[in-house]
Amino acid sequence: MNNSRKTYEGGRPVYIIDGNRTPFLKAQGKPGPFRASDLAVAAGKALLARQPFAPESLDEVILGCIIPGPDEVNIARLVSLRLGCGKHVPAWTVQRNCGSGMQAIDSAATDIAYGRADLVLAGGTEAMSHAPVLLPPLAVELLGAWQQARSRWERLRILSQVRPAHFRLVSGLLQGLTDPFVSLSMGQTAEILAKRFAINREQMDAFSCESHRRLARAQDEGWLAEIEPLYAPDGTVFDHDDGVRRDSSLERLARLKAAFDRPFGLVTAGNSAQVSDGAALLLLASSEAIEKYRLPVLGRIVDCAWAGVEPSQMGLGPVHAMAPLLLRQGLAVKEIDYWEINEAFSAQVLACQAAWSSDDYAREELGLKEAFAPITPDRLNVDGGAVALGHPVGTSGARIVLHLLQILKRTGTRRGMAALCIGGGQGGAMLLERSGENSHEQ
């Protein structure tokens, strides 16, 4: 192994040797057939089964997840044990909203870079269709009083206080997709960006159509080899992302009504990421582990950056995370072969492209003298994105890293940038590389 190159965060080089993900399954208004832990186990079993080392050889397991079930507390540990990693392999769960899957990879890479680990399983999992439905606080308070009541008369008095308001259930999913600091849903923040950068409805819908077209092409060409089929208890097989709409068109999308700013908004269900279930897991390794087990290398993690932005402008987070990565590594836009920016909303990605190449934005928001060169559509999300295949929140950061490496492998190119916006006003980005200098690299 040649360790003379720039290393991750100044420590040892960190490599991704392999990865798997499940198909992303669109939520259908009821709990899907798999819980978050089931999804992660399905992706992990096949991934670990093809390795030359036993699951017990892992140093740790790190997973991102936003809404694990009540019986999935510290879901990474549950998944680790179900995968046969054994009781001695520690496991922990991270939560950075949409960036959780990438944060898990970043945390794993840091441990490897500083010599605390050599082999780590990392990624994300989410079953958004299983998001809880909550009782309103009034009902919870009444239930607590009922449990503390010591006599039949006390319980009768409590029952007399029951009102229709006690049965107004609260969607945990909608609650979680609303920023409590600015009291805006994620869709409303996309509306703000559309207005700021003068992005119109036709542009959003055209972006959405292209995302579906690109995903359909990737499916037809066999470019999604990282997908591991899911098998439901009833025997149903899920082997592809089922949210793709091959018949998507501007005419069809134009019929959809505003979803977040009614009746005059521009963001619709058709130009937003789909609510879905899915998991993505990757294996990270040090040079020593690669030599010991003779492992192939999918790519190297060069660097990672996290940024904070105004919560109401959260969709611009990728710009603020990608910029310092390029500057820190001394790279120009033309030296990045492919880019993945998670498609939370069509308007959000279009806004990132506009901000990225705006001199005014560079000066006023990034503190730079001039803007970066544009990120052209032919290098961005070339196989579609979350608008077409879904955005399981805790998973997407891991998915875009894994698929970007697959794109670099397929095209024989060297560098890629994966980035995503994060609810609450943050952004994350990861710089990846396939150098070809390692004899084991595939």
C-alpha positions in Angstrom: 0.0 0.0 0.0 1.3 3.5 -0.9 0.6 5.7 2.2 2.5 8.7 1.0 -0.7 10.5 -0.3 -2.8 12.9 1.7 -4.5 10.9 4.4 -8.0 11.2 6.0 -7.9 14.0 8.6 -4.1 13.7 8.8 -4.1 10.1 10.0 -3.9 6.7 8.3 -5.6 6.2 4.9 -9.2 4.9 5.1 -10.6 2.7 2.4 -14.0 1.4 1.6 -13.8 -2.2 0.5 -17.4 -3.1 -0.2 -21.0 -2.1 0.3 -24.6 -3.2 -0.1 -28.0 -1.6 0.1 -31.5 -2.7 0.0 -34.0 -1.5 -2.6 -35.7 1.7 -1.4 -39.4 1.0 -0.9 -41.9 3.8 -1.2 -44.2 4.2 1.9 -47.8 3.3 1.0 -49.7 4.8 3.9 -49.2 1.9 6.2 -46.2 0.2 7.9 -44.0 -1.6 5.3 -43.0 -5.2 5.6 -39.6 -4.5 7.2 -38.5 -2.6 10.3 -35.3 -0.6 10.3 -33.3 -3.3 11.9 -34.6 -5.9 9.4 -33.5 -3.7 6.5 -30.0 -3.3 7.9 -29.6 -7.0 8.6 -30.8 -7.9 5.1 -28.1 -5.6 3.6 -25.4 -6.7 6.1 -25.8 -10.5 5.8 -25.0 -10.7 2.1 -22.2 -8.1 2.5 -20.5 -10.0 5.4 -21.1 -13.4 3.8 -18.8 -12.6 0.8 -15.9 -11.4 3.0 -12.8 -13.5 3.8 -13.0 -12.5 7.5 -15.6 -13.5 10.1 -18.1 -11.0 11.3 -16.4 -11.2 14.8 -13.3 -9.7 13.2 -15.0 -6.3 13.0 -13.8 -3.7 15.4 -17.1 -1.9 15.6 -20.5 -1.3 14.0 -21.8 2.3 13.5 -25.3 3.0 12.0 -27.2 6.2 11.4 -31.0 6.1 12.2 -33.5 8.8 13.0 -36.7 6.9 14.0 -35.8 3.4 15.3 -38.7 1.5 16.8 -39.2 1.4 20.6 -37.7 -2.1 20.5 -34.7 -1.0 18.4 -33.0 1.2 20.9 -29.3 1.6 19.9 -30.2 -0.1 16.7 -26.6 -0.6 15.6 -26.0 -3.0 18.5 -29.2 -4.9 17.7 -28.1 -5.2 14.1 -24.6 -6.2 15.0 -25.8 -9.0 17.2 -28.3 -10.2 14.6 -25.5 -10.3 12.0 -23.4 -12.6 14.2 -20.7 -10.1 15.1 -20.7 -11.4 18.6 -21.0 -9.8 22.0 -17.4 -8.4 22.0 -17.9 -6.1 19.0 -19.1 -2.7 20.2 -21.8 -0.9 18.2 -23.4 2.5 18.4 -26.0 4.7 16.7 -25.6 8.2 15.4 -28.2 10.9 14.7 -27.6 13.9 12.4 -30.9 14.0 10.7 -30.5 13.5 6.9 -26.7 13.3 7.4 -26.8 10.3 9.8 -25.6 7.7 7.3 -22.7 9.9 6.2 -21.9 10.7 9.8 -21.6 7.0 10.6 -19.1 6.6 7.8 -17.2 9.7 9.0 -17.1 8.4 12.6 -15.8 5.0 11.4 -13.2 6.7 9.2 -12.0 8.8 12.1 -11.5 5.7 14.3 -9.6 4.0 11.5 -7.5 7.0 10.7 -6.3 7.4 14.3 -5.6 3.7 14.8 -8.6 2.9 17.0 -10.0 0.4 14.5 -9.0 -1.5 11.4 -12.4 -2.9 10.2 -15.7 -1.1 10.7 -19.2 -1.8 9.3 -21.0 1.6 8.9 -24.0 3.1 7.2 -27.6 3.9 7.8 -31.1 2.4 8.0 -34.6 3.8 8.2 -38.1 2.5 8.0 -40.0 5.8 7.6 -43.3 3.9 7.1 -43.0 2.7 10.7 -42.8 6.2 12.1 -44.9 6.4 15.3 -48.3 8.0 15.6 -48.3 9.9 18.9 -51.0 10.8 21.4 -51.4 14.5 22.1 -49.9 15.8 25.4 -53.4 16.2 26.8 -54.1 12.5 26.4 -50.7 11.5 27.8 -51.4 13.6 30.9 -54.8 12.0 31.3 -53.4 8.5 30.9 -50.8 9.2 33.6 -53.5 10.3 36.0 -55.5 7.2 35.2 -52.5 5.0 36.0 -52.1 6.7 39.4 -55.7 6.6 40.3 -56.3 4.6 43.5 -60.1 4.2 43.4 -63.0 3.6 41.1 -64.3 7.1 41.8 -61.1 8.7 40.8 -61.1 6.8 37.5 -64.7 7.8 36.8 -63.8 11.5 37.5 -60.9 11.1 35.0 -63.1 9.5 32.4 -65.5 12.4 32.7 -62.7 14.7 31.5 -62.2 12.9 28.2 -62.8 15.1 25.2 -62.5 14.6 21.4 -59.2 16.6 21.5 -57.6 13.7 23.4 -58.0 11.5 20.3 -56.3 13.9 17.8 -53.3 11.8 16.9 -50.0 13.4 16.0 -47.9 12.0 13.1 -44.4 11.5 14.4 -43.1 11.7 10.8 -44.6 15.1 10.1 -43.5 16.3 13.5 -39.9 15.1 12.8 -39.8 16.8 9.3 -40.6 20.2 10.8 -37.9 22.4 12.2 -38.9 23.3 15.7 -36.5 26.4 15.8 -38.1 28.1 12.8 -41.4 26.2 12.8 -41.0 25.4 9.1 -41.4 22.0 7.4 -38.6 20.9 5.2 -40.8 21.5 2.2 -41.4 25.1 3.3 -37.7 25.7 3.4 -37.5 24.5 -0.2 -40.2 27.1 -1.1 -38.0 29.8 0.4 -35.0 28.7 -1.7 -37.2 28.6 -4.9 -38.2 32.2 -4.3 -34.7 33.3 -3.4 -33.1 31.9 -6.6 -36.2 32.5 -8.8 -36.6 28.8 -9.6 -40.0 28.2 -11.2 -42.3 25.2 -11.2 -41.4 24.0 -14.7 -37.7 23.9 -13.7 -38.5 21.8 -10.6 -40.7 19.4 -12.5 -38.2 19.1 -15.3 -35.5 18.2 -12.8 -37.9 15.6 -11.3 -38.6 14.0 -14.7 -34.9 13.8 -15.4 -34.3 12.1 -12.1 -36.9 9.4 -12.9 -35.5 9.0 -16.4 -32.0 8.5 -15.1 -33.0 6.0 -12.5 -35.0 4.0 -15.0 -32.0 4.0 -17.3 -29.7 2.9 -14.4 -32.1 0.0 -13.6 -32.3 -1.1 -17.3 -28.5 -0.9 -17.7 -27.8 -2.9 -14.5 -25.9 0.0 -12.9 -27.3 -0.6 -9.4 -25.4 -3.7 -8.6 -25.1 -2.6 -4.9 -28.8 -3.5 -4.3 -29.4 -6.7 -2.3 -33.0 -8.1 -2.7 -35.3 -8.2 0.2 -37.5 -11.2 1.1 -40.7 -10.5 3.0 -42.2 -13.0 5.4 -45.0 -13.7 2.9 -42.5 -14.6 0.2 -42.7 -11.4 -1.7 -39.4 -10.4 -3.3 -38.3 -6.7 -3.6 -35.4 -6.3 -5.9 -35.5 -2.7 -7.1 -36.3 0.8 -6.0 -40.1 0.9 -6.5 -40.6 4.7 -6.5 -39.5 5.3 -10.0 -42.2 6.6 -12.3 -41.2 5.7 -15.9 -44.2 7.6 -17.2 -43.3 10.8 -15.5 -43.8 13.9 -17.6 -44.1 17.6 -17.3 -47.8 17.4 -18.1 -48.5 14.9 -15.4 -46.4 16.7 -12.8 -48.1 20.0 -13.7 -51.4 18.6 -12.4 -50.1 18.2 -8.9 -51.1 20.8 -6.3 -48.7 22.5 -3.9 -47.9 20.3 -0.9 -46.4 22.7 1.6 -47.5 26.3 0.8 -51.1 26.0 -0.4 -52.5 27.1 -2.7 -49.7 29.1 -4.4 -46.6 27.1 -3.6 -44.3 25.4 -6.2 -43.1 22.4 -4.2 -45.3 19.3 -4.8 -45.1 15.6 -4.0 -43.8 15.1 -7.5 -40.7 17.3 -7.2 -39.9 16.2 -3.6 -38.0 13.2 -2.3 -40.2 10.2 -1.6 -40.9 8.9 1.9 -39.4 5.5 1.9 -37.7 2.6 3.7 -34.2 1.3 3.1 -30.7 0.6 4.4 -27.2 1.0 3.1 -24.1 -0.5 4.7 -20.4 -0.1 3.8 -17.2 -1.9 5.1 -14.3 0.4 5.9 -10.7 -0.8 6.4 -7.2 0.3 7.1 -4.2 -0.5 5.0 -3.2 -3.2 7.5 -6.6 -4.9 7.3 -6.4 -4.8 3.5 -3.0 -6.5 3.5 -4.0 -9.0 6.1 -7.1 -10.3 4.4 -6.1 -9.4 0.8 -9.2 -7.2 0.4 -10.2 -5.4 -2.8 -10.6 -1.7 -2.6 -13.6 0.2 -3.9 -12.2 3.6 -3.0 -10.6 5.9 -0.5 -12.2 8.5 1.8 -10.1 11.6 1.3 -11.8 14.1 3.5 -15.2 15.1 5.1 -16.7 18.4 6.1 -19.8 19.5 8.0 -21.3 23.0 7.9 -24.1 25.0 9.6 -26.5 27.3 7.8 -29.6 29.3 8.7 -32.3 26.6 9.4 -34.8 28.2 7.1 -32.2 27.9 4.3 -31.2 24.3 5.2 -31.2 23.1 1.6 -28.0 25.1 0.9 -26.0 23.1 3.4 -24.2 21.1 0.6 -22.7 24.3 -0.8 -21.2 25.2 2.6 -19.8 21.7 3.2 -18.4 21.2 -0.3 -16.6 24.5 -0.6 -14.2 24.0 2.3 -13.4 20.5 1.1 -12.3 21.8 -2.3 -10.3 24.6 -0.7 -8.7 22.3 1.9 -7.6 19.8 -0.7 -6.6 22.4 -3.3 -8.9 21.0 -6.0 -10.8 22.8 -8.8 -14.4 21.8 -9.8 -13.0 20.3 -13.0 -11.0 17.8 -11.0 -14.1 16.3 -9.5 -15.4 13.7 -12.0 -18.9 13.1 -10.5 -21.1 14.7 -7.9 -23.9 13.3 -5.8 -26.1 15.9 -4.0 -29.0 14.2 -2.3 -32.3 15.3 -3.8 -34.4 16.3 -0.8 -36.3 18.6 -3.3 -35.8 19.5 -6.9 -35.8 23.2 -5.8 -33.1 22.5 -3.2 -30.6 20.9 -5.7 -31.3 23.6 -8.3 -30.7 26.3 -5.5 -27.4 24.6 -4.6 -26.3 24.8 -8.2 -27.3 28.4 -8.5 -25.6 29.4 -5.2 -22.4 27.4 -6.1 -21.8 29.5 -9.2 -23.0 32.8 -7.9 -20.3 35.4 -7.3 -22.6 37.3 -5.0 -23.3 34.2 -2.9 -19.6 33.3 -2.8 -18.7 36.8 -1.5 -21.6 37.3 0.9 -22.1 33.8 2.3 -18.8 31.9 1.8 -16.3 34.7 2.2 -14.7 34.0 -1.2 -13.6 36.4 -3.9 -15.5 34.6 -6.6 -17.7 31.6 -7.2 -16.7 28.1 -8.2 -17.2 26.8 -11.7 -20.7 25.4 -12.3 -21.5 21.8 -11.5 -22.9 20.6 -14.8 -25.9 18.3 -15.0 -24.0 15.6 -16.9 -21.8 15.1 -13.8 -24.5 15.4 -11.2 -26.7 12.6 -9.9 -26.2 10.8 -13.2 -28.2 7.8 -12.1 -31.1 9.7 -10.6 -31.6 10.6 -7.0 -34.0 10.7 -4.0 -36.8 12.4 -6.0 -37.0 9.2 -8.0 -35.8 6.5 -5.6 -36.6 7.9 -2.1 -35.0 9.4 0.9 -34.9 7.1 4.0 -33.5 9.9 6.1 -30.9 8.0 8.2 -29.8 6.1 5.1 -29.3 8.5 2.2 -25.9 9.8 3.3 -24.5 6.3 3.1 -26.3 5.5 -0.2 -24.8 8.4 -2.1 -21.3 7.5 -0.9 -21.7 3.9 -1.9 -23.3 4.7 -5.3 -20.8 7.4 -6.1 -18.0 4.9 -5.7 -19.8 2.5 -8.0 -20.1 5.3 -10.6 -16.3 6.0 -10.4 -15.6 2.3 -10.8 -18.0 2.0 -13.8 -16.6 5.0 -15.6 -13.0 4.5 -14.7 -12.8 7.9 -13.2 -10.9 9.1 -10.1 -12.7 11.6 -7.8 -16.2 12.1 -6.6 -18.0 14.4 -4.1 -21.1 13.3 -2.1 -23.1 15.9 -0.3 -26.5 16.4 1.3 -28.6 19.0 3.1 -29.6 18.3 6.7 -32.7 19.3 8.5 -32.1 21.9 11.2 -29.7 23.9 9.0 -26.6 21.8 8.2 -24.8 20.3 5.3 -22.3 17.4 5.0 -19.9 16.4 2.2 -17.4 13.6 1.6 -14.6 13.6 -0.9 -13.9 10.1 -2.4 -11.1 8.8 -4.6 -10.3 5.8 -6.7 -6.6 6.1 -7.5 -5.7 2.8 -9.1 -2.4 2.8 -7.1 -3.5 -0.1 -4.9 -2.9 -3.5 -6.5 -6.0 -4.9 -4.8 -8.2 -2.1 -6.1 -11.2 -3.1 -8.3 
